[in-house]
């Protein structure tokens, strides 16, 4: 069972790439599984994979490094249930120090059939360009510290969403990266292009991307402070739209949330929603720098009654994030635009990272 570990900051496109790679492998007759990971417990990504008939298990309540033994347990469960030949393990987007706490334990201590084959870190090309140019990112210094450390320890850095940068800016970004990290393996990618994902898959499946061997030098106080700056909100709501108005009302809800985040200058690592259309599940993902085509991904028709799962990761207080999301829904209800009930809700800040193992 070949295991591909995938890290990278919130909103960098990890799930999109894994989904495309998994479909490619399945179409080729391979058995595939996925391990998702998050600080919370109601995960859009897990449900999305499961609804796409991709066997998926999850490690919740903390990152892989702080729940290493649970990661091994889930890998064993996945092996017993689905006998996958290839597994993708996607770490939570606020996690760093993966080499010492996950890569090396998997190589030296593993008690599963999983054989670690690659460690890719995804990064949004737009954020990478700002960081390499020493320009301001839409996050505090402590959060940016995590972002930088993820890039530093990557075995293979996947510079993703290259379609969102003009050619000249992309060329500059690539040149700056090669100057800052001479010899580090990287690739330029648009994970919405099947051919480019296939090239990434071939690179990691053939072992062309070597596993990193150096443990990261990291200040855990800064790391922990960065995670504490981020608010987590996971909410499952059952909504009833007026007949035929689901798309318009949902757009109004999302745009009200985004407008309030912008007004308060709160930066979203990501805002993810999973909902249902007549053609099947639909996942939306919006990040701090925006996703130009997210509206176009929303089908013209949505089910009038459905359960929506929301995952929001925003640099603000958990209480305030929960308030604006639900105020936006209440505004729609007051206008007679929607009826809803909340089935589950969880809002919090991640705790201080305490890895179960840290190997030099």
JOJO-V260460 format. One record per helix or strand of 2 or more residues. SS is the DSSP state (a for helix, b for strand). FROM is the first residue (numbers start at 1). LEN is the number of residues. If there is no record, write none. Layout:
BEGIN
{{SS:FROM:LEN} {SS:FROM:LEN}}
END
This chain:
BEGIN
{{b:2:7} {a:14:14} {b:32:6} {a:44:8} {b:55:5} {a:65:18} {b:86:5} {a:98:11} {b:115:10} {a:125:8} {a:141:13} {b:156:5} {a:162:3} {a:167:14} {b:186:3} {a:194:12} {a:220:9} {b:230:12} {a:246:19} {b:268:10} {b:280:7} {b:305:11} {a:318:17} {b:338:12}}
END
